[in-house]
Amino acid sequence: MSGSCNSEDLPILFNNLKLIPFTACAAFCSKFPVEKNSGFWGFSIFLAAMIAILLIASVLDFVLEKNNIESSGSMLKILFCFSIWSNSEVILSVKEQKVGFIKSMDSIRFLSMLWVVTGHTFTFLIPPDTLKSLSNFTNSYWNHLILNAFFSVDTFFLLSGTVVAYLFFKQKPTKSQISSPMTWILFYVHRFLRLTPPYMIFIGFYVVYGQYVQGPFSASQFNTLLPGIQTCQSYWWKNLLYMNNMGDAETACYAPSWYLAVDTQLYLIAPIILIGLCFSSLIGSIIAVIGCVASVVTVYILYSTYDLPADFFGNGNTNLLYDMIYHKPWIRCPPYFMGLLVGYFLAKFGSQKVKIPWILAIFGWILAFGLGIACMFCTYDYDKGVKWSIFARATYYNFSRIAWSFFVSWVIIANHMGWGGPIDNFMSHTIWQPLGRLSYCVYIVHFFTLFWFLNISDHSIHFYSTFQVFIYYAVPACLLSYIFAFFWSSLFEIPILKLEKMMIEGLMGRTKKNQEVENQGLENENSLEEDNSGSSERLITL
């Protein structure tokens, strides 16, 4: 096409040719100029400065370690927080699981993260370079593994609640600690410091450099990245306050970040259940059950009012499903509350390694997998076009999430208690540890990385089969996301954790009181390097 033609000329030319019985309304260019403004130069200078600090710290750290010279001085210790030489050891270390590990947690995170990336990859299939093969996508039984990738999010909510409760109760907090305002101040401050720097710095990265992600795929997606960037420029503050899931969808910055908002909002109310469990397991459990029942009732009310669908592919008003249901904490809370109970159970009884008859363990696994399979495949007829009543749709949406949470809860508990056999051996292998530690940053960067990866080609996604898209697009995008996340974590995640630890030690000193406060949720050096239950809070918040 001649360079003199623009996006306004192409629809006119296309409609005059009349080769295809379609009318072109607009044309989207695969390449367009982007002006480098003050924001671009400011963020680029900041990023260059951080990389320079990383390189200097890494070289000094390497030289001192090789010459067996011990570092001294506060400034040098602060500098070494940014050393990729030592930070990579924190991320990539593979060690034998100690007492206190939540077994199989890292493997569940990685497999769920792969499921998330795969699900987002398939959302970009529309429009592909051929529509014929996609027209029957919901008719394939096995494609429901992709269509129901939404359960991966419920898995992460369950894991998040599990880790919060486990970290809290394994320290055996006293009543004086529970009643201390400082405990809860640090409970929330730690959370904010832990999540916000890598998250918000990436939002800046996305706004500044997202405009340069150009290509045929972006054009086929109507250049949707550009209005998304403009939204972030206006509403980034909602992400900073973790309320970007509230309000109109047009004000939501960076699509996957809704999860961080919901998870943080659930974290804010988690102490209600935690305190209840401290005084009585019955009281805490009743509070959690009341929260789940309230959520279930709310779903029934919303479905009857707005005629919502069971998922995004069957009958019902799909336009409102995201805004009314999908992004709201009062709907998403049951898996999180169940996770709090699982974490409490593991902290109280996990070290006892209760033995049960092997036949009972096998029955538990069969029942758990039966629940998981039913959740994923019982919408087969519905997605093919069979009409479900409002009550049936609401019932499925409510109890499929709860049943899925029971399935994942059994996997966690059974593996941790030693009831998993070969499944436990596979899922609790130490090889999963580095992949698990990176999950938080992978979640942050994967959507942008996927968009960039799909624009490398000179055409939009070609759909031949589900397996082909998974192998050629989803797996490479996931691999690239982990590589990107490794550097992002080394630069903006691990250093913040180390600086936070140094700050707390400097303010409060290495006293018994300091240790008690840190036990309420501040990850010490061992939890960073060795304890997956301690580091998992940061990576589960996807």
C-alpha positions as CSV (number, residue, x, y, z in Angstrom):
1,M,0.0,0.0,0.0
2,S,1.3,3.4,-0.9
3,G,2.7,5.5,1.9
4,S,0.5,8.4,0.7
5,C,-2.6,6.5,1.8
6,N,-3.9,7.1,5.3
7,S,-6.4,5.5,7.5
8,E,-9.2,7.6,6.0
9,D,-8.4,6.6,2.4
10,L,-8.3,2.9,2.9
11,P,-12.0,2.3,3.8
12,I,-13.0,4.4,0.8
13,L,-10.8,2.3,-1.5
14,F,-12.0,-1.0,0.0
15,N,-15.6,-0.1,-0.4
16,N,-15.2,1.0,-4.0
17,L,-13.6,-2.4,-4.9
18,K,-16.6,-4.4,-3.8
19,L,-14.5,-7.6,-3.7
20,I,-16.0,-8.8,-0.4
21,P,-19.6,-8.3,0.7
22,F,-18.6,-6.2,3.7
23,T,-18.5,-2.5,4.3
24,A,-15.4,-1.1,5.9
25,C,-16.0,1.5,8.5
26,A,-12.4,2.3,9.6
27,A,-8.8,1.3,9.1
28,F,-6.3,0.8,11.8
29,C,-2.6,1.3,10.9
30,S,0.0,-1.2,12.2
31,K,2.6,1.6,12.4
32,F,2.1,5.2,13.5
33,P,4.4,7.9,15.0
34,V,4.6,8.5,18.7
35,E,5.7,11.7,20.2
36,K,8.3,11.5,22.9
37,N,7.0,13.8,25.7
38,S,8.3,14.8,29.1
39,G,6.8,11.7,30.6
40,F,8.8,9.5,28.3
41,W,12.1,11.2,29.0
42,G,11.4,11.4,32.8
43,F,10.6,7.7,33.1
44,S,13.4,6.6,30.8
45,I,15.9,8.6,32.9
46,F,14.5,6.9,36.1
47,L,14.7,3.5,34.5
48,A,18.2,4.1,33.3
49,A,19.3,5.3,36.7
50,M,17.8,2.1,38.4
51,I,19.6,-0.1,35.9
52,A,22.8,1.7,36.5
53,I,22.4,1.2,40.3
54,L,21.7,-2.5,39.7
55,L,24.8,-2.9,37.6
56,I,27.1,-1.0,40.1
57,A,25.6,-3.0,43.0
58,S,25.9,-6.3,41.2
59,V,29.6,-5.7,40.2
60,L,30.6,-4.6,43.8
61,D,28.6,-7.5,45.3
62,F,30.3,-10.0,43.0
63,V,33.8,-8.6,43.6
64,L,33.4,-8.6,47.4
65,E,32.0,-12.1,47.5
66,K,34.8,-13.5,45.3
67,N,37.4,-11.9,47.5
68,N,35.7,-12.9,50.8
69,I,35.4,-9.3,51.8
70,E,32.5,-8.6,54.2
71,S,30.5,-5.5,53.4
72,S,30.0,-2.9,56.1
73,G,28.3,0.4,56.3
74,S,24.6,1.3,55.9
75,M,25.0,2.9,52.5
76,L,26.7,-0.2,51.1
77,K,24.0,-2.5,52.5
78,I,21.3,-0.3,50.9
79,L,23.2,-0.4,47.6
80,F,23.5,-4.2,47.8
81,C,19.7,-4.5,48.1
82,F,19.7,-3.8,44.3
83,S,22.4,-6.4,43.4
84,I,21.0,-8.8,40.8
85,W,23.9,-11.1,41.9
86,S,22.3,-11.7,45.3
87,N,18.7,-11.1,44.3
88,S,18.9,-13.8,41.7
89,E,20.0,-16.2,44.4
90,V,16.9,-15.3,46.4
91,I,14.7,-16.0,43.4
92,L,16.3,-19.0,41.8
93,S,17.5,-20.9,44.9
94,V,16.1,-24.4,45.2
95,K,16.3,-25.8,48.8
96,E,14.8,-28.7,50.7
97,Q,11.5,-27.9,52.2
98,K,11.7,-27.1,55.9
99,V,9.0,-27.6,58.5
100,G,6.6,-24.8,57.9
101,F,6.5,-25.0,54.1
102,I,3.1,-25.2,52.6
103,K,3.8,-28.1,50.3
104,S,2.7,-28.0,46.6
105,M,1.9,-24.2,46.8
106,D,4.6,-23.2,44.2
107,S,3.4,-25.8,41.7
108,I,-0.2,-24.6,42.0
109,R,0.9,-21.0,41.5
110,F,2.9,-21.9,38.4
111,L,0.2,-24.1,36.8
112,S,-2.5,-21.4,37.6
113,M,-0.3,-18.7,36.1
114,L,0.2,-20.7,32.9
115,W,-3.6,-21.1,32.8
116,V,-4.1,-17.3,33.2
117,V,-1.7,-16.6,30.4
118,T,-3.3,-19.2,28.2
119,G,-6.8,-17.8,28.9
120,H,-5.7,-14.3,28.0
121,T,-4.0,-15.6,24.8
122,F,-7.3,-17.1,23.6
123,T,-9.1,-13.8,24.4
124,F,-6.8,-12.3,21.7
125,L,-8.0,-14.8,19.1
126,I,-10.9,-12.4,18.2
127,P,-10.5,-11.5,15.4
128,P,-8.1,-14.1,14.0
129,D,-7.1,-14.4,10.4
130,T,-9.9,-16.9,9.9
131,L,-13.3,-17.0,11.6
132,K,-14.4,-20.4,10.4
133,S,-12.4,-22.5,12.8
134,L,-13.5,-20.3,15.8
135,S,-17.2,-20.6,15.0
136,N,-17.3,-24.1,16.6
137,F,-14.9,-23.4,19.4
138,T,-17.4,-23.9,22.2
139,N,-18.6,-27.2,20.7
140,S,-15.3,-28.9,21.6
141,Y,-15.4,-30.7,25.0
142,W,-11.8,-30.1,25.7
143,N,-11.9,-26.4,24.8
144,H,-13.7,-25.9,28.1
145,L,-10.3,-26.1,29.8
146,I,-9.7,-22.8,28.1
147,L,-13.3,-21.4,28.4
148,N,-13.2,-22.0,32.1
149,A,-9.8,-20.5,32.8
150,F,-11.6,-18.1,35.1
151,F,-11.2,-20.7,37.8
152,S,-7.5,-19.9,37.9
153,V,-8.4,-16.6,39.5
154,D,-10.4,-18.3,42.2
155,T,-7.4,-20.5,42.8
156,F,-5.3,-17.5,43.5
157,F,-7.9,-16.0,45.8
158,L,-7.9,-19.3,47.8
159,L,-4.1,-19.3,47.9
160,S,-4.0,-15.7,49.0
161,G,-6.3,-16.3,51.9
162,T,-4.5,-19.5,52.9
163,V,-1.1,-17.8,53.1
164,V,-2.4,-14.8,55.0
165,A,-4.0,-17.0,57.7
166,Y,-1.0,-19.5,57.8
167,L,1.5,-16.7,58.3
168,F,-0.6,-15.2,61.0
169,F,-1.3,-18.3,63.0
170,K,2.0,-20.2,62.7
171,Q,3.5,-17.4,64.9
172,K,0.9,-18.1,67.6
173,P,0.0,-14.5,68.3
174,T,-0.9,-13.6,71.9
175,K,-3.9,-11.6,72.9
176,S,-1.7,-8.6,73.7
177,Q,-0.3,-8.7,70.1
178,I,-3.8,-9.0,68.7
179,S,-5.1,-6.0,70.7
180,S,-2.0,-3.9,69.8
181,P,-2.7,-1.2,67.1
182,M,0.9,-1.5,66.0
183,T,0.3,-5.1,64.9
184,W,-2.4,-4.1,62.5
185,I,-0.7,-0.9,61.3
186,L,2.2,-3.0,60.2
187,F,-0.2,-5.7,58.9
188,Y,-1.5,-3.1,56.4
189,V,1.7,-1.0,55.8
190,H,3.6,-4.1,55.0
191,R,1.0,-5.1,52.4
192,F,1.1,-1.7,50.7
193,L,4.9,-1.5,50.6
194,R,5.1,-5.1,49.5
195,L,2.8,-4.8,46.5
196,T,2.8,-1.2,45.4
197,P,6.4,-0.4,44.1
198,P,6.7,-3.1,41.4
199,Y,3.0,-2.7,40.5
200,M,2.9,1.1,40.1
201,I,6.3,1.4,38.5
202,F,5.0,-1.1,35.9
203,I,1.9,1.0,35.3
204,G,4.4,3.8,34.5
205,F,6.3,1.5,32.2
206,Y,3.0,0.5,30.5
207,V,1.9,4.1,29.9
208,V,5.3,5.2,28.6
209,Y,6.3,2.3,26.4
210,G,2.9,0.7,25.5
211,Q,2.4,3.2,22.7
212,Y,5.4,1.7,20.9
213,V,3.9,-1.8,20.8
214,Q,2.7,-1.7,17.2
215,G,2.1,-4.2,14.5
216,P,-0.6,-6.1,12.6
217,F,-1.9,-7.7,15.7
218,S,-2.5,-4.4,17.4
219,A,-4.2,-3.1,14.3
220,S,-6.4,-6.3,14.2
221,Q,-7.3,-5.5,17.9
222,F,-8.4,-1.9,16.8
223,N,-5.3,-0.6,18.7
224,T,-7.1,-1.1,22.0
225,L,-3.8,-0.6,23.8
226,L,-3.9,3.1,23.1
227,P,-7.3,3.9,24.9
228,G,-6.1,1.7,27.7
229,I,-3.0,3.8,28.1
230,Q,-5.0,7.0,28.0
231,T,-7.2,5.6,30.8
232,C,-4.1,4.9,32.9
233,Q,-2.9,8.5,32.4
234,S,-6.2,9.8,33.9
235,Y,-7.0,7.1,36.5
236,W,-3.7,5.7,37.7
237,W,-4.5,6.9,41.2
238,K,-7.3,4.3,41.4
239,N,-4.7,1.6,41.0
240,L,-2.5,3.3,43.7
241,L,-5.5,3.1,46.1
242,Y,-6.4,-0.4,44.9
243,M,-9.9,0.7,43.9
244,N,-9.6,0.3,40.2
245,N,-12.3,-2.4,40.2
246,M,-14.9,0.1,41.3
247,G,-16.8,2.4,39.0
248,D,-17.2,2.2,35.2
249,A,-15.1,-0.2,33.1
250,E,-13.9,2.9,31.1
251,T,-12.0,4.1,34.2
252,A,-10.2,0.8,34.8
253,C,-6.4,1.1,34.1
254,Y,-4.5,-2.0,32.9
255,A,-7.0,-4.9,32.5
256,P,-5.5,-7.6,34.8
257,S,-4.9,-5.3,37.7
258,W,-8.5,-5.7,38.9
259,Y,-7.4,-8.8,40.8
260,L,-4.9,-6.8,42.9
261,A,-7.7,-4.5,43.9
262,V,-10.1,-7.2,44.9
263,D,-7.4,-9.2,46.7
264,T,-6.3,-6.1,48.7
265,Q,-9.9,-5.2,49.6
266,L,-10.4,-8.8,50.9
267,Y,-7.1,-8.4,52.8
268,L,-8.5,-5.3,54.5
269,I,-11.3,-7.3,56.0
270,A,-9.4,-10.5,56.7
271,P,-8.6,-9.5,60.3
272,I,-12.3,-9.8,61.2
273,I,-12.0,-13.6,60.5
274,L,-8.4,-13.9,61.8
275,I,-9.4,-12.3,65.2
276,G,-12.5,-14.5,65.4
277,L,-10.3,-17.6,64.8
278,C,-7.9,-16.4,67.5
279,F,-10.5,-16.5,70.1
280,S,-12.4,-19.6,68.8
281,S,-12.2,-21.7,65.7
282,L,-16.0,-21.9,65.8
283,I,-16.5,-18.1,65.9
284,G,-14.0,-17.5,63.1
285,S,-15.6,-20.3,61.0
286,I,-19.1,-18.9,61.5
287,I,-18.0,-15.4,60.4
288,A,-16.4,-16.9,57.3
289,V,-19.6,-18.9,56.5
290,I,-21.8,-15.8,57.1
291,G,-19.6,-14.0,54.5
292,C,-19.9,-16.8,52.0
293,V,-23.7,-17.0,52.5
294,A,-24.1,-13.2,52.1
295,S,-22.1,-13.5,48.8
296,V,-24.3,-16.3,47.5
297,V,-27.5,-14.4,48.3
298,T,-26.1,-11.3,46.6
299,V,-25.4,-13.3,43.4
300,Y,-28.9,-14.7,43.3
301,I,-30.3,-11.2,43.7
302,L,-28.1,-9.7,41.0
303,Y,-28.9,-12.6,38.6
304,S,-32.6,-12.2,39.0
305,T,-32.4,-8.5,38.6
306,Y,-30.1,-8.2,35.6
307,D,-30.5,-11.6,33.8
308,L,-26.8,-12.4,34.0
309,P,-25.1,-15.4,32.3
310,A,-23.4,-18.3,33.9
311,D,-20.3,-17.5,31.9
312,F,-19.3,-15.4,29.0
313,F,-20.5,-17.8,26.3
314,G,-24.2,-18.7,27.0
315,N,-27.5,-17.0,27.3
316,G,-27.9,-13.9,29.5
317,N,-26.7,-10.3,29.7
318,T,-23.0,-10.8,29.3
319,N,-22.4,-7.0,29.0
320,L,-23.0,-6.6,32.7
321,L,-21.2,-9.7,34.0
322,Y,-17.8,-7.9,34.4
323,D,-19.1,-4.8,36.1
324,M,-21.8,-6.5,38.3
325,I,-20.1,-9.8,39.3
326,Y,-16.6,-10.5,38.0
327,H,-14.6,-7.6,39.6
328,K,-16.4,-7.2,42.9
329,P,-15.0,-8.3,46.2
330,W,-18.4,-9.2,47.7
331,I,-18.8,-11.7,45.0
332,R,-15.2,-13.0,44.9
333,C,-14.9,-13.5,48.7
334,P,-15.9,-17.2,49.2
335,P,-12.7,-18.7,47.9
336,Y,-10.7,-16.2,49.9
337,F,-12.6,-16.9,53.1
338,M,-12.2,-20.6,52.5
339,G,-8.5,-20.0,52.1
340,L,-8.4,-18.3,55.5
341,L,-9.8,-21.4,57.1
342,V,-7.4,-23.7,55.2
343,G,-4.5,-21.6,56.4
344,Y,-5.7,-21.7,60.0
345,F,-6.1,-25.5,59.7
346,L,-2.6,-26.0,58.3
347,A,-1.0,-23.7,61.0
348,K,-2.8,-25.6,63.8
349,F,-2.6,-29.2,62.6
350,G,-0.2,-29.2,59.7
351,S,2.8,-30.2,61.8
352,Q,1.0,-33.2,63.3
353,K,0.9,-35.1,60.0
354,V,-2.3,-37.0,60.8
355,K,-2.4,-40.5,59.2
356,I,-5.5,-41.7,57.5
357,P,-6.3,-45.0,55.8
358,W,-5.0,-45.1,52.2
359,I,-8.5,-46.0,50.9
360,L,-9.9,-42.8,52.5
361,A,-7.1,-40.8,50.9
362,I,-7.9,-42.2,47.5
363,F,-11.6,-41.5,48.0
364,G,-10.8,-37.9,48.9
365,W,-8.7,-37.5,45.7
366,I,-11.5,-39.0,43.5
367,L,-14.1,-36.8,45.1
368,A,-11.9,-33.7,44.8
369,F,-11.1,-34.3,41.1
370,G,-14.7,-35.1,40.5
371,L,-15.7,-31.7,41.8
372,G,-13.0,-30.0,39.7
373,I,-14.0,-31.8,36.5
374,A,-17.7,-31.0,37.1
375,C,-16.9,-27.3,37.5
376,M,-15.0,-27.2,34.2
377,F,-17.2,-29.3,32.0
378,C,-20.8,-29.0,33.2
379,T,-21.4,-25.9,31.1
380,Y,-20.7,-27.9,27.9
381,D,-24.4,-27.9,26.7
382,Y,-25.0,-24.4,28.0
383,D,-22.1,-23.0,26.0
384,K,-23.3,-24.8,22.9
385,G,-26.6,-22.9,23.1
386,V,-28.8,-24.7,25.5
387,K,-30.8,-22.1,27.5
388,W,-30.5,-22.1,31.3
389,S,-32.9,-20.5,33.6
390,I,-31.8,-17.6,35.8
391,F,-31.8,-19.8,38.9
392,A,-29.6,-22.4,37.2
393,R,-27.1,-19.8,36.0
394,A,-26.9,-18.2,39.4
395,T,-26.6,-21.6,41.1
396,Y,-23.8,-22.6,38.8
397,Y,-21.9,-19.3,39.3
398,N,-22.2,-19.5,43.0
399,F,-21.4,-23.1,43.8
400,S,-18.9,-23.9,41.0
401,R,-16.6,-21.4,42.7
402,I,-17.1,-23.0,46.1
403,A,-16.8,-26.5,44.7
404,W,-13.6,-25.5,42.9
405,S,-12.2,-24.1,46.1
406,F,-13.0,-27.4,47.9
407,F,-11.0,-29.2,45.2
408,V,-8.0,-26.9,45.5
409,S,-8.2,-27.0,49.3
410,W,-8.0,-30.8,49.3
411,V,-5.0,-30.7,47.0
412,I,-3.2,-28.3,49.4
413,I,-4.2,-30.1,52.6
414,A,-3.7,-33.6,51.3
415,N,-0.2,-32.9,50.0
416,H,0.8,-31.0,53.1
417,M,-0.4,-33.8,55.4
418,G,1.2,-36.5,53.4
419,W,-1.9,-38.0,51.8
420,G,-0.8,-37.2,48.2
421,G,1.5,-40.1,47.3
422,P,2.9,-39.6,43.8
423,I,0.8,-36.5,43.3
424,D,2.5,-35.0,46.3
425,N,6.0,-36.0,45.0
426,F,5.3,-34.2,41.8
427,M,3.6,-31.1,43.1
428,S,5.9,-30.6,46.1
429,H,9.2,-30.9,44.1
430,T,11.7,-28.2,44.8
431,I,11.9,-27.3,41.0
432,W,8.7,-25.3,41.4
433,Q,10.1,-22.9,43.9
434,P,11.7,-20.3,41.6
435,L,8.6,-20.4,39.3
436,G,6.4,-19.9,42.4
437,R,8.4,-16.9,43.7
438,L,8.0,-15.0,40.4
439,S,4.3,-15.4,40.1
440,Y,3.4,-11.9,41.4
441,C,5.6,-10.1,38.9
442,V,4.6,-12.5,36.1
443,Y,1.0,-11.6,36.7
444,I,1.9,-7.9,36.5
445,V,3.9,-8.1,33.3
446,H,2.2,-11.0,31.4
447,F,-0.6,-9.0,29.7
448,F,1.8,-6.4,28.3
449,T,4.3,-9.1,27.3
450,L,1.6,-11.1,25.5
451,F,0.6,-8.1,23.6
452,W,4.2,-7.3,22.6
453,F,4.9,-11.0,21.6
454,L,1.8,-11.2,19.4
455,N,3.0,-8.1,17.5
456,I,6.3,-9.6,16.5
457,S,4.6,-11.5,13.7
458,D,3.6,-9.8,10.5
459,H,0.0,-11.1,10.8
460,S,-2.7,-11.6,13.4
461,I,-3.1,-14.9,15.2
462,H,-3.7,-17.9,13.0
463,F,-6.0,-20.4,14.6
464,Y,-5.5,-24.0,13.4
465,S,-6.3,-25.8,16.7
466,T,-6.4,-25.2,20.4
467,F,-3.2,-27.1,21.0
468,Q,-1.5,-25.1,18.2
469,V,-2.4,-21.8,19.8
470,F,-1.3,-23.1,23.2
471,I,2.1,-24.3,22.0
472,Y,2.9,-21.5,19.5
473,Y,1.5,-18.5,21.5
474,A,0.6,-19.2,25.1
475,V,3.7,-21.2,26.2
476,P,6.2,-18.8,24.6
477,A,4.4,-15.8,26.0
478,C,4.5,-17.4,29.5
479,L,8.2,-18.1,29.1
480,L,8.9,-14.5,28.1
481,S,6.8,-13.2,31.0
482,Y,8.9,-15.2,33.4
483,I,12.1,-13.8,31.9
484,F,10.7,-10.3,32.1
485,A,9.4,-10.9,35.6
486,F,12.8,-12.2,36.8
487,F,14.5,-8.8,36.0
488,W,11.5,-6.8,37.2
489,S,11.5,-8.7,40.5
490,S,15.3,-8.3,40.9
491,L,15.0,-4.5,40.3
492,F,11.7,-3.5,42.0
493,E,10.4,-6.3,44.2
494,I,13.2,-8.0,46.2
495,P,15.1,-4.7,46.9
496,I,11.9,-3.3,48.4
497,L,11.5,-6.3,50.7
498,K,15.2,-6.0,51.8
499,L,14.9,-2.2,52.4
500,E,11.7,-2.7,54.4
501,K,13.4,-5.2,56.6
502,M,16.3,-2.8,57.2
503,M,13.9,0.0,57.9
504,I,12.0,-1.9,60.5
505,E,15.2,-3.1,62.1
506,G,16.5,0.4,62.2
507,L,13.3,1.8,63.8
508,M,12.7,-0.8,66.3
509,G,16.0,-2.6,66.8
510,R,16.7,-6.3,67.1
511,T,14.6,-6.7,70.2
512,K,12.1,-9.3,71.2
513,K,9.4,-6.8,70.6
514,N,10.7,-6.3,67.1
515,Q,10.6,-10.0,66.4
516,E,7.0,-10.3,67.7
517,V,5.9,-7.4,65.4
518,E,7.7,-8.9,62.4
519,N,6.0,-12.2,63.0
520,Q,2.7,-10.6,62.3
521,G,3.4,-10.5,58.6
522,L,6.8,-8.9,57.9
523,E,8.9,-11.4,56.0
524,N,12.3,-11.9,57.5
525,E,15.4,-12.9,55.5
526,N,14.7,-16.6,55.9
527,S,11.2,-16.2,54.6
528,L,12.5,-14.4,51.6
529,E,15.1,-17.0,50.8
530,E,13.7,-20.3,52.1
531,D,10.1,-20.2,53.3
532,N,7.6,-20.4,50.4
533,S,4.8,-19.7,52.8
534,G,6.4,-16.5,53.8
535,S,7.2,-15.3,50.3
536,S,3.9,-16.6,48.8
537,E,1.8,-13.7,50.0
538,R,3.7,-11.5,47.5
539,L,3.3,-13.8,44.6
540,I,-0.2,-15.0,45.1
541,T,-1.7,-11.6,44.8
542,L,-2.3,-11.9,41.2
